Amino acid sequence: MSQIPDTLRYAASHEWVRVDNDLATVGISDHAQSELSDVVYVELPKVGAQVKAGAVAAVIESVKAASDIYAPVSGEVVEANAALTAKPELVNQDPYGAAWLFRVKIANATELDKLMDAAGYKASINE
Amino acid sequence: MGAKQTPLFAAHQRLGARLTEFGGWTMPVQYSGIVDEHKAVREAAGVFDISHMGEFFVRGAGALDFLNSLLSNDVAKLQVGQGQYTLMLDDHGGVIDDLILYRVGEADFFLVVNAAKIDEDEKHITAFLPVGVSFENACDRHAALALQGPRALEIARAFFGPGWPEPKRNEITRYSWNCQGIVTARTGYTGEDGLELFFPSEIAENFFLALLEAGKPFGLKPCGLGARDTLRLEACLPLNGNDLSLAHSAVAAGLDPFLGFAKEAIYPGKNFMMEQKAAGLKMKLVAFRSADGPPPRPHYLLFSGPDHVGEVTSGAPSPTLGFGIGLAYVRADCATPGTKLEMEVRERRVAIEVVKKPFYKRAA
């Protein structure tokens, strides 16, 4: 059983979103980090880049493979978590905390309605 | 058709393995984690289910001559009880399969082939089978494990007891475990010392669990295909389907020590490859490393300035070395160790350097 905090919203592709006013902080779920295992490299979007909901925004590489990370909401990237460049293993250690990936200025708040709550995400991964 | 299951499928599930499909089989990709399992094999020992691999027997008075005209290595070099790495090639030296051939009797040969190539190999062998030579596909009655690592032999001695005839490097011996005939070969695919064990499917689960139990005090861990891949890549052992294919000859793959150019028998690809050697190779399989940044992955393209000079066939972050490593076919003029090239990763270029093979060699 993986951790699925109630306070976050989730995409079917395993990203989580924390909303603070017009900012969305994005990361990947505990379930996703466990499936990836042994993260060795994280490629983040540049600050100022425009990301689109459902489009590739970042890449997380484990020993086995490179996995695309999709933006759960559209908007401008205002911050990327530089700590992950030196310590990619944080993704495995603290997926909901220190391993947040990037922050987006939310362009269209209605996109948030398409994301799942914790119960919905839990059901989607059969837990 | 769904993926096939080995006789150890239920055991893998109970041990908490994450399963994946490989070569038409459902196999464990990892148990405790690729890096953890990789380190276990480098520092202590690991055991892998290799029951998906194919086992054939070729027997009869003409078997040696037949195999010598079919496979690249010189079969006549094998004494009874010895094995050799060898290749099944097409007329251009392209690799159909790489395999281990063991001579288990005067005219009795045991072949261990890749899972994904079982059907193709069988067709290829039986198409040319001469009178007086028999072929047997023994895949279904065998299960197999690879026990690998610096403590593998200690574990085997403790597990089998004092009567076990310990094979030397590349040798194969027979033994009886709980009244069941088993075969123990001193071979492997990890760059470590170790054994490959072949035994009847019916006892597979008991054998596997008993071996795991016996190995526990030595640090033995069950390992999946993920660690098998990073281990073999560090040792620069090629993977068929990635580093070996019909697209490149065995000479381009750097497998000369296993190509019996001196033997009398003409095997498919031999003359073509001799001409290729004389004319000079256009492409060569090289080892390379990256620095910080994204690890190499299969199919990434390599460049020297503006020129596209090669393509990655295997790549991963090396758990032992801590940087990215890979194998790639590159233009022959870029194949010298020390050559600096660039690798294209998601529309940008990162620096790599051609290095000497292998990345990892165990202490003698």
Interface residues (C-beta under 8 A of the other chain):
Chain A: S37 D38 V40 Y41 E43 V59 E61 S62 V63 K64 A65 A66
Chain B: V29 Q30 G33 I34 V35 G226 D229 T230 G293 P294 P295 R297 A316 P317 P319 R346
